[in-house]
Amino acid sequence: MWSGGTYTKGNNATGGWAGDASLGIGIEAGRHDTQDDDFTAGINNCLTKDGQNTPTANLPMGGYKHTGVANASSNDEYTTQGQLQDGSFRPKFLNPQYVGSITFFNQTNCYNGGTANVEQLNVSRSSTVGVDTAMQAGDVLYRHDIQSYTGTGYARSVQLSATCPVNPTGGAAFAPGSYNISVGNSTGSALISALNINSSGWIYVPEVYSNTTANAANVYVSSTGLLQRSTSSLRYKENIEPMTTGLNEVQKIKPVTFTSKGDDSGNRFAGLIAEDLDEQGLKEYVSYDEEGSPDAIHYGNLVALAFKAIQELEAKVASLEAQVA
């Protein structure tokens, strides 16, 4: 009898055909037909060699492996470990909204480059899996979202993304790329760019511009968050002309003391007001925001104005001394 994948002879209780013979039981059509019907049912329930019969339930492997599997040619077929390792099987990224609707991964390789293990992610723009197409400016090369559970669902907290800023040059050793880190703002209403590295290696930290202090440093932060080093060498300067401002302008400057907004220490600082220098026409010492409003002072540049004022004052002193003498 065929039952649950196990076959038991119908005359098993009598010892099979030899037992039937010893008991004087002859060849009977009913006994043979019953066993033949069970054979038929069992064979029809088996997977045939050419796959004409299909499974109707999961096939437990009992801890064994499929071996001798051929390389896959479509996404509904088995593939081999070797095919995945060498990149000859190119699966479509399952969530195309992260990389663009026509962007596909060619391969992800982890290999030893001589000194360390290197993870390599190859990305191409392709309308057909397996056909390479050059990336274009603005294509997202990679995006990784880190989400936090909010009580009702998951929402993005941090987003890491890499893009192709300009069209790559065929045959070049390196392709242009930029990298951005975004974080969810305090109200949970949007992602804000926390740090960006462009294809020139420039670093932008946009929110640094809003985090102000009265302390000085040799790094300048533009209104877009670009970090730049302050320099004074002749090789960084052009259109050099003698200063025309000096003691007269210094006498109009209004030094003040103040406390800094957002600083709870209560410390008082000494300095100048950017708007005052702007009104006096000393614009070369003022830094302006994107709207053109006075925003900061180039205190380092004021040293030149002070030197010019001292020179003019010294000239006056020398003149008076000459008159007295």
SULPEBEL-V332896 format. One record per residue. N is the residue number from 0. RES is the residue in one letter. SS is DSSP state (H for helix, E for strand, L for the rest). PHI is phi in whole degrees, 0 to 359 (* if undefined). PSI is psi in radians with two decimals (none if undefined). Layout:
# SULPEBEL-V332896
N&RES&SS&PHI&PSI  N&RES&SS&PHI&PSI
This chain:
# SULPEBEL-V332896
0&M&L&*&2.41  1&W&E&264&2.08  2&S&E&210&2.04  3&G&L&58&0.57  4&G&L&89&0.02  5&T&E&245&2.34  6&Y&E&251&2.31  7&T&L&232&2.26  8&K&L&300&2.48  9&G&L&295&-0.53  10&N&L&256&0.50  11&N&H&298&-0.57  12&A&H&293&-0.49  13&T&H&264&0.07  14&G&L&92&0.35  15&G&H&79&-2.81  16&W&H&294&-0.63  17&A&H&297&-0.67  18&G&H&294&-0.70  19&D&H&300&-0.74  20&A&H&296&-0.73  21&S&H&293&-0.44  22&L&L&270&-0.01  23&G&L&81&0.26  24&I&L&274&2.10  25&G&L&276&-3.11  26&I&L&288&2.08  27&E&L&238&2.39  28&A&H&301&-0.72  29&G&H&298&-0.72  30&R&H&290&-0.72  31&H&H&293&-0.79  32&D&H&298&-0.68  33&T&H&297&-0.77  34&Q&H&291&-0.70  35&D&H&297&-0.68  36&D&H&297&-0.65  37&D&H&293&-0.71  38&F&H&303&-0.80  39&T&H&299&-0.79  40&A&H&296&-0.72  41&G&H&295&-0.78  42&I&H&295&-0.70  43&N&H&294&-0.41  44&N&L&271&-0.01  45&C&L&267&2.72  46&L&L&282&2.08  47&T&L&282&2.86  48&K&L&301&-0.69  49&D&L&269&0.14  50&G&L&76&0.34  51&Q&L&294&-0.63  52&N&L&272&2.40  53&T&L&250&2.62  54&P&L&296&2.65  55&T&L&246&0.04  56&A&L&201&3.04  57&N&L&298&2.57  58&L&L&252&1.72  59&P&L&293&2.35  60&M&L&266&-0.11  61&G&L&62&0.52  62&G&L&86&0.03  63&Y&L&266&2.90  64&K&L&247&2.68  65&H&L&282&2.22  66&T&L&237&2.84  67&G&L&68&0.48  68&V&L&282&2.39  69&A&L&279&2.83  70&N&L&296&2.47  71&A&L&284&2.68  72&S&L&236&-0.07  73&S&L&210&2.92  74&N&L&282&0.02  75&D&L&251&0.34  76&E&L&239&2.70  77&Y&L&300&2.60  78&T&L&231&2.99  79&T&L&257&2.77  80&Q&H&299&-0.69  81&G&H&298&-0.66  82&Q&H&294&-0.61  83&L&H&287&-0.64  84&Q&H&290&-0.72  85&D&L&272&-0.02  86&G&L&80&0.13  87&S&L&287&-0.31  88&F&L&257&2.08  89&R&L&246&1.60  90&P&L&287&2.49  91&K&L&289&2.38  92&F&L&299&2.25  93&L&L&288&-0.34  94&N&L&237&1.45  95&P&H&296&-0.25  96&Q&H&295&-0.33  97&Y&H&279&-0.45  98&V&L&233&0.15  99&G&L&97&2.46  100&S&L&295&-0.27  101&I&L&236&0.45  102&T&E&254&2.39  103&F&E&229&2.63  104&F&E&279&2.27  105&N&E&282&-0.89  106&Q&E&193&2.73  107&T&E&237&2.00  108&N&E&245&2.41  109&C&E&246&2.00  110&Y&E&219&2.86  111&N&E&269&1.98  112&G&L&274&0.22  113&G&L&117&-0.73  114&T&L&238&-0.39  115&A&L&202&2.79  116&N&E&288&2.36  117&V&E&237&2.31  118&E&E&264&2.18  119&Q&E&242&2.18  120&L&E&245&1.94  121&N&E&263&2.20  122&V&E&234&2.32  123&S&E&228&2.80  124&R&E&263&2.08  125&S&L&213&2.44  126&S&L&268&-0.25  127&T&L&227&2.23  128&V&L&303&2.25  129&G&L&98&-0.13  130&V&L&251&2.01  131&D&L&285&2.40  132&T&L&222&2.39  133&A&L&298&2.52  134&M&L&293&2.79  135&Q&L&235&2.76  136&A&L&305&2.31  137&G&L&95&-0.18  138&D&L&293&2.42  139&V&E&277&2.11  140&L&E&275&-0.53  141&Y&E&197&2.51  142&R&E&213&2.32  143&H&E&232&2.08  144&D&E&256&2.35  145&I&E&248&2.09  146&Q&E&249&2.65  147&S&E&241&2.52  148&Y&E&282&2.25  149&T&L&260&-0.05  150&G&L&108&-0.49  151&T&L&239&-0.22  152&G&L&173&-3.04  153&Y&E&260&2.42  154&A&E&225&2.60  155&R&E&295&2.30  156&S&E&253&-0.69  157&V&E&222&2.43  158&Q&E&230&2.17  159&L&E&250&2.22  160&S&E&217&2.55  161&A&E&237&2.40  162&T&E&230&2.89  163&C&L&258&1.81  164&P&L&288&-0.57  165&V&L&222&2.84  166&N&L&298&2.24  167&P&L&293&2.71  168&T&L&264&2.18  169&G&L&300&2.33  170&G&L&85&-0.10  171&A&L&288&2.62  172&A&L&292&-0.55  173&F&L&225&2.56  174&A&L&256&2.58  175&P&L&294&2.52  176&G&L&207&2.72  177&S&E&223&2.71  178&Y&E&228&2.43  179&N&E&223&2.42  180&I&E&244&2.12  181&S&E&243&2.58  182&V&E&229&2.66  183&G&E&290&2.38  184&N&L&287&3.02  185&S&L&295&-0.42  186&T&L&267&-0.10  187&G&L&71&0.40  188&S&L&261&-0.27  189&A&L&194&2.86  190&L&E&268&2.42  191&I&E&242&2.54  192&S&E&286&2.04  193&A&E&269&-0.60  194&L&E&202&2.39  195&N&E&224&2.35  196&I&E&242&2.02  197&N&L&271&-3.12  198&S&L&289&-0.14  199&S&L&265&-0.01  200&G&L&84&0.10  201&W&L&286&2.45  202&I&E&252&2.20  203&Y&E&247&2.23  204&V&L&234&1.45  205&P&H&307&-0.72  206&E&H&286&-0.23  207&V&H&298&-0.57  208&Y&H&297&-0.52  209&S&H&270&-0.19  210&N&L&263&1.53  211&T&L&267&2.78  212&T&L&204&2.78  213&A&L&270&-0.11  214&N&L&287&2.55  215&A&L&257&2.78  216&A&L&205&3.03  217&N&L&265&0.34  218&V&E&244&2.28  219&Y&E&257&2.39  220&V&E&245&2.05  221&S&L&285&3.01  222&S&L&294&-0.30  223&T&L&269&-0.07  224&G&L&94&0.12  225&L&E&289&2.25  226&L&E&269&2.22  227&Q&E&225&2.53  228&R&E&273&2.35  229&S&L&284&2.41  230&T&L&228&2.85  231&S&L&222&-0.04  232&S&L&293&2.62  233&L&H&301&-0.55  234&R&H&290&-0.13  235&Y&H&256&0.07  236&K&L&238&2.69  237&E&L&209&3.00  238&N&L&54&0.80  239&I&L&282&2.28  240&E&L&222&2.63  241&P&L&297&2.55  242&M&L&288&2.49  243&T&L&253&-0.16  244&T&L&262&2.77  245&G&L&186&-2.18  246&L&H&300&-0.70  247&N&H&300&-0.74  248&E&H&287&-0.65  249&V&H&299&-0.65  250&Q&L&295&-0.37  251&K&L&269&-0.25  252&I&L&290&2.46  253&K&L&247&1.59  254&P&L&297&2.51  255&V&E&221&2.88  256&T&E&243&2.70  257&F&E&197&2.89  258&T&E&252&2.64  259&S&L&266&2.27  260&K&L&300&2.38  261&G&L&85&-0.10  262&D&L&258&1.93  263&D&L&273&0.05  264&S&L&288&-0.39  265&G&L&80&0.05  266&N&L&294&2.48  267&R&E&261&2.48  268&F&E&241&2.74  269&A&E&250&2.49  270&G&E&177&-2.75  271&L&L&233&2.97  272&I&L&251&2.19  273&A&H&301&-0.69  274&E&H&297&-0.62  275&D&H&296&-0.79  276&L&H&295&-0.63  277&D&H&297&-0.75  278&E&H&293&-0.49  279&Q&L&275&0.01  280&G&L&84&0.14  281&L&L&272&0.98  282&K&H&292&-0.43  283&E&H&290&-0.17  284&Y&H&256&0.09  285&V&E&245&2.45  286&S&E&256&2.34  287&Y&E&247&2.60  288&D&L&277&-3.07  289&E&L&295&-0.38  290&E&L&270&-0.02  291&G&L&86&0.18  292&S&L&270&2.53  293&P&E&303&2.34  294&D&E&229&-0.60  295&A&E&206&3.03  296&I&E&238&2.41  297&H&L&276&1.41  298&Y&H&300&-0.62  299&G&H&299&-0.62  300&N&H&289&-0.43  301&L&H&293&-0.32  302&V&H&300&-0.70  303&A&H&298&-0.70  304&L&H&294&-0.69  305&A&H&295&-0.73  306&F&H&298&-0.76  307&K&H&296&-0.71  308&A&H&295&-0.72  309&I&H&296&-0.71  310&Q&H&297&-0.74  311&E&H&294&-0.70  312&L&H&294&-0.70  313&E&H&297&-0.65  314&A&H&296&-0.69  315&K&H&294&-0.73  316&V&H&297&-0.77  317&A&H&298&-0.65  318&S&H&294&-0.76  319&L&H&295&-0.70  320&E&H&296&-0.64  321&A&H&294&-0.65  322&Q&H&291&-0.71  323&V&H&294&-0.71  324&A&L&294&none
